Amino acid sequence: MNDLNDSDSADHIGVPVTLRLLGEGDLPAYKALRDAMLSRHEQAFTSDAETERAREAASYRVRLHPQAGGKSLFTIGAWQGERLVGALTCEHENRKKVMHIAHLIGMMVDDDFRGRGIGKRLLQQALALLRREPRLESVTLSVTAGNQAAIAVYRQAGFTRYGHLPRAIRLSDGRYYAKDLMSLDLRD
């Protein structure tokens, strides 16, 4: 389950960026990337940097796939050598009436690697994995309204906006940001 067969893309210096499912040994790298992204892009995440910085790396174990001891469907990491440069987690519903719905959370790509298609590759791989799950019919996500680059990637993958939540997050300085809610029918 750790081999995603996705290592065809190289960055500007020719070192390939490979995708694979994260395991427990990857949690320190995941926490480091997450802490950096939360600090640099607070408007993009619902979680706040200060609270998350205080967490132990092991606390993110729930984001791993069940075979790795987690509770999420998976977290995919984008690696350049030993450096984690991107990640995307997929959670699922356990309640019977909504077991057909999955949720993409925590899409992040290191600032040094933005604009190279890594987010698009993470999303494509996540959707391919979700389409292999017979019980799943749809997937949702939220994205900060106005984040045109991310919204374009999601729309290109087939997501459509089904809602808009004004004042979805409030930053420590009092600024508010809205979130667009998007979904994709996996059966298409």
Secondary structure, DSSP 8 states (H G I E B T S, - for coil): --EEEEEEEE-TTS-EEEEEE--GGGHHHHHHHHHHHHHH-GGG-SS-HHHHHTS-GGGGGGGS-GGGT-SSSEEEEEEETTEEEEEEEEEE--SGGGTTEEEEEEEEE-GGGTTSSHHHHHHHHHHHHHHT-TT--EEEEEEETT-HHHHHHHHHTT-EEEEEEEEEEE-TTS-EEEEEEEEEETT-
